[in-house]
Amino acid sequence: MGKLTALQIRNLKTPGRYGDGDGLTLVFKGHGRGYWVLRATIKGRRRDIGLGSFSLVSLKEARDTAIDLRRDIQRGLDPIAERERADLVVLTFAEAARRVHCEQKAGWKNGKHQDQWITTLEKYAFPKLGKRLVNDIEGPLIRECLLPIGLEKPETARRVKQRIGVILDWAYANGMRATEAPMRSLGRALPRQPKRDNHFAAMPYEEVPAFMLHLQKRESVARLALEFLILCGSRSGEIRGAKWAEVDLEHKLWIIPADRMKVGKEHIVPLSNATMSVLERARPHYAPCSDLIFPGRNVMRPMSDMTLLKILRYAKLPYTVHGFRSSFRDWAAEQTNYPGEVAEAALAHTVSNRVEAAYRRTNYLDKRRELMRDWADFCTN
């Protein structure tokens, strides 16, 4: 039998906590104001569970609700977690994917990756998963989604699988799923994919001088950009986003800011006479509104990566744009006496050995200036 009565509650005047027994308490705040609370131990923790305003919930209703909650707790349930779960809005896969994309894209430096991340899901995952709630998506449905592209487009399948896993894990972390994504078991249920060759198709360095002559037969912004890329040993994104403000013409340096570098550190490229010549030829294409050295058709935006690749495709060459970095590295290893760490610094590669990285304080700028001059001489010989 409880300690409180309906008459006592109606006559209350002094604010305070008034216990009814078994953890049920009325928290009285003053005339007409107050609420019911059930104090209980849930999985070893003392918790207060609100039962509603005493002006809306009678003493009998509060006692009945408290009894039901204590029974749930004895069965191992967490009433607070159950309430939160009931109030939670579970998103569809498409809604969750766009939410994840919006939250995470700011951390991706590659604008192309930002766009591809969601477009691949829209094309390959949304048709089967898009309208499904994230808590309703399990292994068989994901397998059905990936199976058509698993062997035909293995690299795309890997990316789609990885991104599906990210979205379902995000949903799990936000309480929308009871489990994480079932990706481990899924991998065993899909056909084995061919092993990847992680190397980019690279032009043999012996062929680079002849290709440079081919580039210079006709002049365009894209050809100038590719010529500059080869001479600097840089990545495509670094070249396409290059701005005149980054170039120190007096000291012949191209200073790429950290936010445009893959490793997130500023990189300085010494410019040879050949690269300075490319910049001179690029001057007529200067657009003050964008400051891009190699603008795209829309001068406000960089050219696409495909624009550079098309030059190789039109020449019927089976190489990649990124592969020219390998051409440079192979030449440095086989045709010069420069230390490997100098060539690696020229490519803006990080030091894999943590101890060595901690003690290295130089960027080998003077040695790299000589290295890039010799590379330019080789390419333009």
C-alpha positions as CSV (number, residue, x, y, z in Angstrom):
1,M,0.0,0.0,0.0
2,G,1.4,3.4,-1.0
3,K,2.1,6.2,1.5
4,L,0.4,9.0,-0.4
5,T,-3.3,9.6,-0.8
6,A,-5.2,11.7,-3.4
7,L,-6.4,14.1,-0.6
8,Q,-2.8,14.7,0.6
9,I,-1.7,15.5,-2.9
10,R,-4.6,18.0,-3.4
11,N,-3.6,19.7,-0.2
12,L,0.1,20.0,-0.8
13,K,1.5,23.5,-0.4
14,T,5.2,23.0,0.3
15,P,7.5,22.2,-2.6
16,G,9.6,19.1,-2.2
17,R,9.9,15.3,-2.9
18,Y,7.1,13.1,-1.5
19,G,7.7,9.3,-1.7
20,D,4.9,6.8,-2.2
21,G,7.1,3.8,-1.8
22,D,9.0,1.3,-4.0
23,G,10.8,4.2,-5.7
24,L,7.7,6.1,-6.8
25,T,8.0,9.8,-5.9
26,L,6.0,13.0,-6.5
27,V,8.3,16.0,-7.1
28,F,6.1,19.0,-6.1
29,K,7.1,22.4,-7.5
30,G,4.3,24.5,-6.1
31,H,0.6,25.1,-6.8
32,G,-0.5,23.0,-9.8
33,R,3.1,22.1,-10.7
34,G,4.9,18.9,-10.3
35,Y,5.6,15.5,-11.8
36,W,6.0,11.8,-11.0
37,V,9.3,10.0,-11.0
38,L,10.2,6.3,-10.6
39,R,13.7,5.7,-9.2
40,A,15.0,2.3,-10.2
41,T,18.2,0.3,-10.7
42,I,18.6,-0.6,-14.4
43,K,21.6,-2.8,-15.2
44,G,23.5,-1.7,-12.1
45,R,22.7,2.0,-12.5
46,R,20.3,4.2,-10.5
47,R,18.0,5.9,-13.0
48,D,15.0,8.3,-12.7
49,I,12.2,7.6,-15.0
50,G,9.7,10.4,-15.6
51,L,6.0,9.3,-15.5
52,G,4.4,12.6,-16.4
53,S,2.8,15.7,-14.8
54,F,0.8,15.0,-11.6
55,S,-1.9,17.3,-13.0
56,L,-2.4,14.8,-15.9
57,V,-1.4,11.5,-14.2
58,S,-3.4,10.5,-11.2
59,L,-1.9,8.7,-8.2
60,K,-3.5,5.4,-9.3
61,E,-2.2,5.8,-12.9
62,A,1.3,6.6,-11.6
63,R,1.3,3.4,-9.4
64,D,0.1,1.2,-12.2
65,T,2.7,2.6,-14.6
66,A,5.4,2.1,-11.9
67,I,4.4,-1.5,-11.4
68,D,4.6,-2.2,-15.2
69,L,8.0,-0.6,-15.4
70,R,9.4,-2.6,-12.5
71,R,8.2,-5.8,-14.2
72,D,10.0,-4.8,-17.4
73,I,13.2,-4.1,-15.5
74,Q,13.0,-7.5,-13.8
75,R,12.8,-9.1,-17.3
76,G,16.0,-7.3,-18.2
77,L,14.5,-4.5,-20.3
78,D,15.7,-0.8,-20.1
79,P,12.5,1.3,-20.2
80,I,14.5,4.5,-20.9
81,A,16.2,2.9,-23.9
82,E,12.9,1.5,-25.1
83,R,11.3,5.0,-25.0
84,E,14.3,6.5,-26.9
85,R,14.0,3.7,-29.5
86,A,10.3,4.3,-29.9
87,D,10.9,8.0,-30.4
88,L,13.7,7.4,-32.9
89,V,13.0,8.0,-36.5
90,V,14.5,5.2,-38.6
91,L,15.7,6.5,-42.0
92,T,15.6,4.8,-45.3
93,F,18.9,3.7,-46.9
94,A,18.8,6.6,-49.4
95,E,18.1,9.1,-46.6
96,A,20.9,7.7,-44.4
97,A,23.3,7.7,-47.4
98,R,22.7,11.3,-48.1
99,R,23.0,12.2,-44.4
100,V,26.4,10.3,-44.1
101,H,27.6,11.9,-47.3
102,C,26.7,15.4,-46.0
103,E,28.4,14.8,-42.7
104,Q,31.6,13.2,-44.0
105,K,32.4,14.9,-47.3
106,A,34.0,17.9,-45.6
107,G,36.8,15.6,-44.6
108,W,37.5,14.4,-48.1
109,K,40.0,16.5,-49.9
110,N,39.3,15.1,-53.3
111,G,36.2,16.8,-54.9
112,K,35.9,14.0,-57.4
113,H,35.6,11.5,-54.6
114,Q,33.0,13.6,-52.9
115,D,30.8,13.4,-56.0
116,Q,31.5,9.7,-56.8
117,W,30.8,8.5,-53.3
118,I,27.1,9.3,-53.6
119,T,26.6,8.8,-57.3
120,T,27.9,5.2,-57.2
121,L,25.4,4.5,-54.5
122,E,22.6,6.1,-56.4
123,K,23.3,4.0,-59.5
124,Y,24.1,0.6,-57.9
125,A,22.6,0.5,-54.4
126,F,19.5,2.8,-54.4
127,P,17.5,0.7,-56.9
128,K,17.3,-2.2,-54.4
129,L,18.1,-0.6,-51.1
130,G,17.1,3.0,-51.4
131,K,13.5,2.8,-50.1
132,R,14.3,0.1,-47.4
133,L,14.6,1.2,-43.8
134,V,18.2,0.7,-42.6
135,N,17.1,-1.7,-39.9
136,D,15.5,-3.9,-42.5
137,I,18.7,-4.4,-44.6
138,E,20.6,-7.6,-44.0
139,G,23.2,-9.8,-45.8
140,P,20.9,-11.4,-48.5
141,L,19.6,-8.1,-49.7
142,I,23.1,-6.6,-49.9
143,R,24.3,-9.7,-51.8
144,E,21.4,-9.3,-54.3
145,C,22.5,-5.7,-54.8
146,L,26.2,-6.5,-55.4
147,L,25.9,-9.7,-57.3
148,P,25.3,-8.2,-60.8
149,I,28.4,-6.0,-60.7
150,G,30.7,-8.3,-58.6
151,L,32.6,-9.8,-61.5
152,E,31.7,-7.4,-64.3
153,K,32.9,-4.3,-62.4
154,P,35.0,-5.6,-59.4
155,E,36.4,-2.3,-58.4
156,T,33.0,-0.6,-58.4
157,A,31.6,-3.5,-56.4
158,R,34.3,-3.2,-53.8
159,R,33.5,0.5,-53.4
160,V,29.8,0.1,-53.3
161,K,30.1,-2.7,-50.7
162,Q,32.4,-0.6,-48.5
163,R,30.1,2.4,-48.7
164,I,27.0,0.3,-47.9
165,G,28.9,-0.9,-44.8
166,V,29.7,2.7,-43.8
167,I,26.1,3.7,-44.0
168,L,24.8,0.7,-42.0
169,D,27.4,1.1,-39.3
170,W,26.5,4.8,-39.1
171,A,22.8,3.7,-38.6
172,Y,23.9,1.3,-35.9
173,A,25.9,4.0,-34.1
174,N,22.8,6.2,-34.2
175,G,20.5,3.6,-32.8
176,M,18.7,2.8,-36.0
177,R,19.9,-0.8,-36.2
178,A,20.4,-3.5,-33.7
179,T,23.6,-4.8,-35.3
180,E,26.5,-3.5,-37.4
181,A,26.7,-4.1,-41.1
182,P,27.1,-7.9,-41.9
183,M,30.0,-7.3,-44.2
184,R,32.3,-10.1,-43.0
185,S,29.8,-12.9,-43.7
186,L,28.8,-11.1,-46.9
187,G,32.3,-11.4,-48.3
188,R,32.1,-15.2,-48.1
189,A,28.8,-15.2,-49.9
190,L,29.9,-13.3,-53.0
191,P,31.9,-14.8,-55.9
192,R,35.7,-14.4,-55.4
193,Q,36.9,-11.3,-57.3
194,P,40.0,-11.3,-59.4
195,K,43.1,-10.0,-57.5
196,R,43.8,-6.3,-58.1
197,D,47.0,-5.0,-59.6
198,N,47.5,-1.9,-57.5
199,H,50.0,-0.3,-59.9
200,F,48.8,2.4,-62.3
201,A,49.7,1.6,-65.9
202,A,52.9,3.7,-66.4
203,M,54.7,4.8,-69.6
204,P,58.2,3.4,-69.6
205,Y,60.5,6.4,-68.9
206,E,62.4,5.8,-72.2
207,E,59.2,6.7,-74.1
208,V,58.6,10.0,-72.2
209,P,60.8,12.3,-74.3
210,A,59.0,11.2,-77.5
211,F,55.6,11.7,-75.8
212,M,56.7,15.2,-74.8
213,L,57.4,16.0,-78.4
214,H,53.9,14.7,-79.3
215,L,52.4,17.0,-76.6
216,Q,54.1,20.1,-78.0
217,K,53.0,19.5,-81.6
218,R,49.7,21.2,-80.7
219,E,49.0,23.6,-77.8
220,S,46.0,23.5,-75.6
221,V,45.4,24.1,-71.9
222,A,45.0,20.3,-71.3
223,R,48.3,19.5,-73.1
224,L,50.1,22.2,-71.2
225,A,48.7,20.8,-67.9
226,L,49.9,17.3,-68.8
227,E,53.3,18.6,-69.7
228,F,53.5,20.4,-66.4
229,L,52.4,17.3,-64.6
230,I,55.1,15.1,-66.1
231,L,57.9,17.7,-65.4
232,C,56.8,18.2,-61.8
233,G,56.0,14.5,-61.0
234,S,52.7,15.7,-59.4
235,R,49.3,14.2,-59.0
236,S,46.5,15.2,-61.3
237,G,44.4,17.0,-58.7
238,E,47.4,19.1,-57.7
239,I,48.0,20.2,-61.3
240,R,44.3,20.8,-62.1
241,G,43.8,22.9,-59.0
242,A,47.1,24.9,-59.3
243,K,46.8,28.7,-59.0
244,W,49.1,31.5,-60.0
245,A,49.1,32.7,-56.4
246,E,50.9,29.4,-55.5
247,V,53.8,30.1,-57.8
248,D,56.9,32.1,-56.7
249,L,58.3,33.1,-60.1
250,E,61.3,34.9,-58.6
251,H,62.6,31.8,-56.7
252,K,61.2,29.3,-59.2
253,L,59.0,27.5,-56.7
254,W,55.5,26.1,-56.8
255,I,54.2,26.0,-53.2
256,I,51.2,23.7,-52.9
257,P,49.2,24.4,-49.7
258,A,48.5,21.6,-47.3
259,D,44.7,21.5,-47.9
260,R,45.4,20.5,-51.6
261,M,47.9,17.7,-50.8
262,K,47.0,14.1,-50.3
263,V,49.1,13.8,-47.1
264,G,47.8,17.1,-45.7
265,K,51.2,18.8,-45.7
266,E,52.5,21.8,-47.7
267,H,54.7,20.6,-50.6
268,I,57.3,22.8,-52.5
269,V,58.1,21.9,-56.1
270,P,61.3,23.4,-57.5
271,L,60.6,24.6,-61.1
272,S,63.1,23.9,-63.9
273,N,63.5,26.0,-66.9
274,A,61.2,23.7,-68.8
275,T,58.4,24.0,-66.3
276,M,58.9,27.8,-66.3
277,S,58.4,27.6,-70.1
278,V,55.1,25.8,-69.7
279,L,53.9,28.6,-67.3
280,E,54.9,31.2,-69.8
281,R,52.9,29.4,-72.5
282,A,49.9,29.1,-70.1
283,R,49.8,32.8,-69.4
284,P,47.4,33.7,-72.3
285,H,44.8,31.4,-70.7
286,Y,44.9,33.3,-67.4
287,A,41.5,34.2,-66.0
288,P,41.6,36.6,-63.0
289,C,38.3,35.5,-61.7
290,S,39.6,32.0,-60.9
291,D,43.4,32.4,-60.9
292,L,43.7,28.8,-62.2
293,I,46.8,28.1,-64.2
294,F,45.1,25.5,-66.2
295,P,41.3,26.4,-66.2
296,G,38.6,24.1,-67.7
297,R,36.1,25.2,-70.2
298,N,34.3,27.0,-67.4
299,V,37.2,29.1,-66.2
300,M,35.8,29.2,-62.7
301,R,36.3,25.4,-62.4
302,P,39.4,23.2,-62.9
303,M,39.4,20.8,-65.8
304,S,38.3,17.2,-65.2
305,D,40.7,14.4,-64.7
306,M,39.2,12.8,-67.8
307,T,40.4,15.7,-69.9
308,L,44.0,14.7,-69.3
309,L,43.3,11.0,-69.8
310,K,41.7,11.7,-73.2
311,I,45.1,13.0,-74.5
312,L,46.5,9.5,-73.8
313,R,43.5,7.8,-75.2
314,Y,43.5,9.8,-78.5
315,A,47.2,8.9,-78.9
316,K,46.1,5.2,-78.4
317,L,48.4,4.8,-75.4
318,P,47.4,2.3,-72.7
319,Y,48.8,4.3,-69.8
320,T,47.3,6.4,-67.0
321,V,48.0,10.0,-66.1
322,H,49.0,9.0,-62.5
323,G,51.5,6.5,-64.1
324,F,53.9,9.3,-65.0
325,R,54.9,9.5,-61.4
326,S,56.1,5.9,-61.7
327,S,57.9,6.8,-64.9
328,F,59.7,9.6,-63.0
329,R,60.5,7.3,-60.1
330,D,61.8,4.5,-62.3
331,W,64.0,7.0,-64.2
332,A,65.4,8.4,-60.9
333,A,66.2,4.8,-59.6
334,E,67.8,3.5,-62.8
335,Q,69.4,6.5,-64.5
336,T,70.6,8.7,-61.6
337,N,72.6,8.5,-58.4
338,Y,70.1,10.5,-56.3
339,P,69.2,8.9,-53.0
340,G,65.8,7.2,-52.9
341,E,64.6,9.5,-50.2
342,V,65.2,12.6,-52.4
343,A,63.0,11.0,-55.2
344,E,60.3,10.1,-52.6
345,A,60.3,13.7,-51.3
346,A,59.9,14.9,-54.9
347,L,56.8,12.8,-55.2
348,A,55.5,14.1,-51.8
349,H,55.4,10.6,-50.4
350,T,55.3,10.2,-46.6
351,V,58.0,8.4,-44.7
352,S,56.7,4.9,-43.8
353,N,59.2,4.4,-41.0
354,R,57.8,6.4,-38.0
355,V,61.1,6.7,-36.2
356,E,62.8,8.1,-39.4
357,A,59.9,10.4,-40.0
358,A,60.1,11.8,-36.5
359,Y,63.8,12.7,-36.9
360,R,63.7,13.9,-40.5
361,R,63.7,17.7,-40.6
362,T,64.7,18.4,-44.3
363,N,62.6,18.4,-47.5
364,Y,65.8,18.1,-49.6
365,L,64.8,21.2,-51.6
366,D,68.3,21.9,-53.0
367,K,68.8,18.3,-54.1
368,R,65.3,18.1,-55.5
369,R,66.0,21.3,-57.5
370,E,68.9,19.4,-59.2
371,L,66.8,16.3,-59.6
372,M,63.9,18.0,-61.3
373,R,66.3,19.9,-63.6
374,D,67.9,16.6,-64.7
375,W,64.4,15.1,-65.2
376,A,63.3,18.0,-67.3
377,D,66.5,17.8,-69.4
378,F,65.8,14.1,-70.0
379,C,62.2,14.7,-70.9
380,T,62.9,17.5,-73.3
381,N,66.2,16.1,-74.8
